[in-house]
Amino acid sequence: MSILPCVFSVCSRYLTANQIALQVLYPRLPMSSEPHMSASTYTTKPAEHKWRLSYVTGDLFSCPAHEALAHCISEDIRMGAGIAVEFKKRFQGVTELKEQKKVTGQCAVLKSDGRFVYYLITKKKASQKPTYESLRQSLEDMKSHCLKNQVSRISMPRIGCGLDRLKWTSVSEILDQVFKHTDISITVYSLPRREETTVMKENRRR
């Protein structure tokens, strides 16, 4: 009957000695009375997100057909100037966009040939100018839709920086702040300077 306490006492001393030895060799290991603790109980560093912002000189509509597109419009869905004219001609859908009843700071969406086309509502009327905050809010709304629908690549112009007069340095910072914790990649397209000026003048006349 007295053998069991002796056995437990010897085992206890054995485990304690092992723990001390481990603590000397590996001082960061936590002390525990459980000799079979598995390595899976330790947390590992999470994988880094793959957010990326890249630039291309060329026609936005030459981007890969599977990539989503995005640009800025007003709440009244006018799309009468700038690159919005080309979006209106290519994807139409004005009635569908109006039926979504999106307001400033939100994002309307069309689906065309398997890709999403995002309309960032950054101001109430076409004659007004957007703010950085309204742009940020509309980008947050677009991000939510992207995450829900597994959209990982978006192509866009330098949003807010043509007729809307926002500064790209500030806009690019907002893009980074909004998307940095995602796996979404955004490619920004710019026309060569002379060609861009010609296109904007032609669009104003339409």
JOFENNOR-V491290 format. One record per residue. RES is the residue in three letters. PSI is psi as a letter, one per 40 degrees, with the letter a starting at -180 (none if undefined). OMEGA is omega as a letter, one per 30 degrees, with the letter a starting at -180 (NA if undefined). BURIAL is b if it has 9 or more other C-alpha atoms within 8 Angstrom, else e. Layout:
res psi omega burial
RES PSI OMEGA BURIAL
RES PSI OMEGA BURIAL
This chain:
res psi omega burial
MET d a e
SER e a e
ILE d a e
LEU d l e
PRO d a e
CYS d l e
VAL d l e
PHE d a e
SER d l e
VAL d l e
CYS d a e
SER d l e
ARG d a e
TYR d l e
LEU d a b
THR d l e
ALA d l e
ASN d l e
GLN d l b
ILE d l e
ALA d l e
LEU d a b
GLN d l b
VAL d a e
LEU d a e
TYR g a e
PRO e a e
ARG e l e
LEU h l e
PRO i l e
MET h l e
SER i l e
SER e l e
GLU h a e
PRO e a e
HIS f l e
MET h a e
SER i a e
ALA d a e
SER e a e
THR e a e
TYR h a e
THR i l e
THR i l e
LYS h a e
PRO i l e
ALA i a e
GLU i l e
HIS i a e
LYS f l e
TRP h l b
ARG h l b
LEU h a b
SER i a e
TYR i l e
VAL h l e
THR h a e
GLY a a b
ASP h l b
LEU d a b
PHE e l e
SER e l e
CYS i l e
PRO h a e
ALA e a e
HIS e a e
GLU i l b
ALA i l b
LEU i l b
ALA i l b
HIS i a b
CYS i l b
ILE i l b
SER i a b
GLU d a b
ASP e l e
ILE f a b
ARG d a e
MET f a b
GLY e a b
ALA i l b
GLY a a b
ILE e l e
ALA d l b
VAL d a b
GLU d l e
PHE d a b
LYS d a b
LYS d a e
ARG d a e
PHE e l e
GLN b l e
GLY f a e
VAL d l e
THR d l e
GLU d l e
LEU d l b
LYS d a b
GLU d l e
GLN e l e
LYS f l e
LYS i a b
VAL i a b
THR h a b
GLY e l b
GLN a a b
CYS h l b
ALA i a b
VAL h l b
LEU i l b
LYS h a e
SER h l e
ASP f l e
GLY e l e
ARG i l b
PHE i l b
VAL h a b
TYR h l b
TYR h a b
LEU h a b
ILE h a b
THR e l b
LYS i a b
LYS d a b
LYS i a e
ALA d a b
SER e a e
GLN i l e
LYS i l e
PRO i l b
THR i l b
TYR d a b
GLU d l e
SER d l b
LEU d l b
ARG d a b
GLN d a b
SER d l b
LEU d l b
GLU d l b
ASP d l b
MET d l b
LYS d l b
SER d l e
HIS d l e
CYS d a b
LEU d l e
LYS d a e
ASN e l e
GLN f l e
VAL h a b
SER e a e
ARG h a b
ILE h l b
SER i a b
MET i l b
PRO a l b
ARG g a b
ILE h l b
GLY e a b
CYS e l b
GLY b l b
LEU d a e
ASP e l e
ARG e l e
LEU i a b
LYS h a e
TRP d l b
THR d l e
SER d a b
VAL d a b
SER d l e
GLU d l e
ILE d l b
LEU d a b
ASP d a b
GLN d a e
VAL d a b
PHE e a b
LYS d l b
HIS f l e
THR i l e
ASP f a b
ILE h l b
SER h l b
ILE h l b
THR h a b
VAL h a b
TYR h l b
SER h l b
LEU i l b
PRO i a e
ARG d a e
ARG d a e
GLU d a e
GLU d l b
THR d l e
THR d a e
VAL d a b
MET d l b
LYS d l e
GLU d a e
ASN d l b
ARG d a b
ARG e a e
ARG none NA e
